[in-house]
């Protein structure tokens, strides 16, 4: 499993995700608004919007919040105009970072991202310096408790999934980005409860971090995650299970 997934699992177990639900809602509303603005408010005709709405529902976002986010995007009600922007750079240990943002003020956002990277031992680079290291794919996660692994794997692969992994408490299904929605719909229609379904940036290679470097990097990673303008931060890191166990116990 990638470092992202490992750390997400640890944070979920420690309750950090629930504590940050307000920030999660803010980021999801931004994505819903931009998706509706770019592709229209009809979920059936706008795959990006549908994915955003399903992610919001998975986080138990109230339906009224979702509706208002769509209406802001389509211009039915007034709202802030967000721009999509990306930043690239490096973290401790030479880890490559690709940061996706939605912002109403690019100058503020680039200053914030630069400050976070500098504070935690990284640096901001030029556009294109690390983007080539990542491939966009679809990723579906399903909690493993009570799930028939063989039936899930058979259906996922039959519908075109590229990879299926059992990571203990979660099954991770990797797809071609364009197939994410159809495979998710097939799994949902078969009664499997989707924990998350999103497009991800998968690194071609990873940098394995020792304990000291991992602690430094995860502080940087969490600081980016806490910034409301940062939608996703992708990195080509991996942390051995024994190292991650030590860190998560602290």
N, C-alpha and C positions, 0 to 999 in steps of 0.2 A: 504494500500500500504506500502511496506517496506520503511525504511528510505532511502535506495539507490534511489529508484524511486522518492520519494518525493524531495530529494535534486537535483536529475538530472533535474526534472521539473523546480525547482526554478532557477537553473543555466541556463537552456535553455531560460527561460523568461527574465533573466537579461543579456543575450548575452554572458555569459562566455564561452559557448561551441564554439561559432564562434571565439572568441579571441584565443582559444587554438587549432585551427584547425591544425596548424603545428605539434603540439605534438600528436594530434589524428592520423594524417597521419603516423607519425613515428611509433607509436604503431601498427597500422594496417599493415604497410609494414613488420614489424617484424613477426607478426602473419601469414601473407601470405607466407613469406619466410620459416618459420619453418613448416607450414602446407604442403607446397610443398616438402620440404626436407623429411619429415616423410612419406608422403602418395602419392607423385608424383604430377605432374603438371596438371593432367586431373581433372577438376572440377566435372565432372559427376561421377568419380570413387573415389573422395576424398571429403567426406562430410565436413570435417573441412576446407578444402581449399575453398569450395563453400560458406560456411558460412562467411569466412573471406572476400572473394571477394564481396559478397553481402553487407556486412557491409561497405566495402570501397566505393562501388558504392553509398550507401545511404548517404555517406559523400561527394559525388561528387568528389572523387579522380579520376584524369585523368587515362584513360585506359592504357597509356604508363607506368605510375608508377606501376600499378597493374601487367602488363606484366613483367616488370623488376624484381619486387619482386618474381614472380613465377620462372623466369629464374635464379635468384640467389639461390633460394631454390633447384632447380633441377641441379644446377651446370653448366648451359649453359653459364652463365657469372659469373665472380668472385664476391664474396660478403663476408661479415662478417658472421661467424658461431655463431649463438645464442644458448644458452643452456636454457632449462626450469628449473626453480627452484621455490620453494615455501617457505614462511616463516610464522610463526604463533606467535601470541602474544596477548597483551591486550592494550586497550586504556583507556582514562578517563571513570570513572564510571564502570569499569570492563567489558567493551565491548570487545567481542572476535573478533580478526582480523585474516583473512586468506589472505595472499598476494601472488598473482601469478606474476612471473617475467619472462622476456626473456632478457638474458644478454650475453655479450661477456666477462664479467669479474665478476665472482661470488664474489670475495673479495671486489670489489668496491660496488657491489649491497648490500651485507649483511651489510656493513658498513653504507651505505646510509639509508637503512631501519631501522637499529638500531638507528641511529642518529635522524631520523624523529620521531620515537616512543618516544625516550627519551626526545626530545625537547618539545613535546606536551603532556607530562604526561602519556605516555604509556611505555611498555617494551616488548622486544623480548623474546619469550618463546622457549621451545623445540619443535621439530617437533612432531605433534600428540597431542599437548596440547589442541587445540580447533577444529581440523579438524572434529572430530566426531559430532560436533554440527551442521554441514551443510550437506545438501543433494543437489546433482547436478541435476538440472532440465533444461528444455528449457523454454525460455521466449520470447514472441513475443509482440511487442508494435505497435499499430496503432493509429495515431492521430484521435480523435473522430469527428472533424469538417466535416460535410457533409456525414458522414458514417451512414448507416442503422444498428443500434445496434442489432436489433433482427435478421437480416439476417446474420450478422457477427457472433453473438453468436451461432446461430443454426448451421452454417457451421463448426465453430471451434469445437464445442462439438461433432458434427456428425463425424468429422475426428479423434476424439480421444483426444481432449484437456482435461486436468484434471480440469482446472478452468478458469473462465472468470470474469474479474472485470472491471467495469466502474469507472475510477478514474478522471472523469471530462474532462480534455483535452486529455486524452489518454485511450485506451482500452488495458488492460494487459491480455494476454493469457498465461497460464502456461501449459506445456506439460511434458511428460516423455522425458528425454534427447534424447533418441533414436528416438523419434517421431518428433523432432523439424523440421527437413528438410521436411518431407512429409506434415506436417500441414502447414508450411510456404508456400510450393509450391502450396498447394490447395487454400490457401487464395490469394496468388499472382495470380494464374490462374483465380480466380473469380473476379479479378479487384480491390482487396483491396490493398492500398499502404502501404507497410511494412515500418515502421519507424525504427525498429531494430528487429533482431532475433538472439539470442545468448544463449549459455548455461550459467547458473547462479548457484551460490551456495545459496540455500535458508536455512535460519536458522530455527531450530526446535523451538526455543524460542527466544524472543527478550528482550533487556534491554531498558526500557523507560527512556529517559534522560530529566532532567530539563533544564532550559534555560542556566544556567552557564556551566553545563557539556556539553550540546549540542554544545555551542560555542567552547569550548575547543576541543571537539571531531571532529567537522567539520573542524577546522584548521588542525588537524592531517590528516584527510581523504583527504582534498584537497592537502596537501603537498605530500602525497603518490601518488595521482592522477597526480600531476605535474611532478613526477619523470619518466623519459623516460624508465627506466628499468622495472617499474611496469606496468603490463598489466591490472590487475584488483585487487582491494582490496575489500574483502567481510567482512561484519561485522554484528553482530546480534543486531543492534540498531534500535530504533524507536523514533521518535520525534513527540509529539502531534501537531496537526494542528495549534493550537493557538500559541504554542511556535515557530514553524517553521515560522509562519507568522511574528512574531516579528523580528526574525533573518533575514529573507529575506528582510524586509523593511529597514534594516540598510545599 
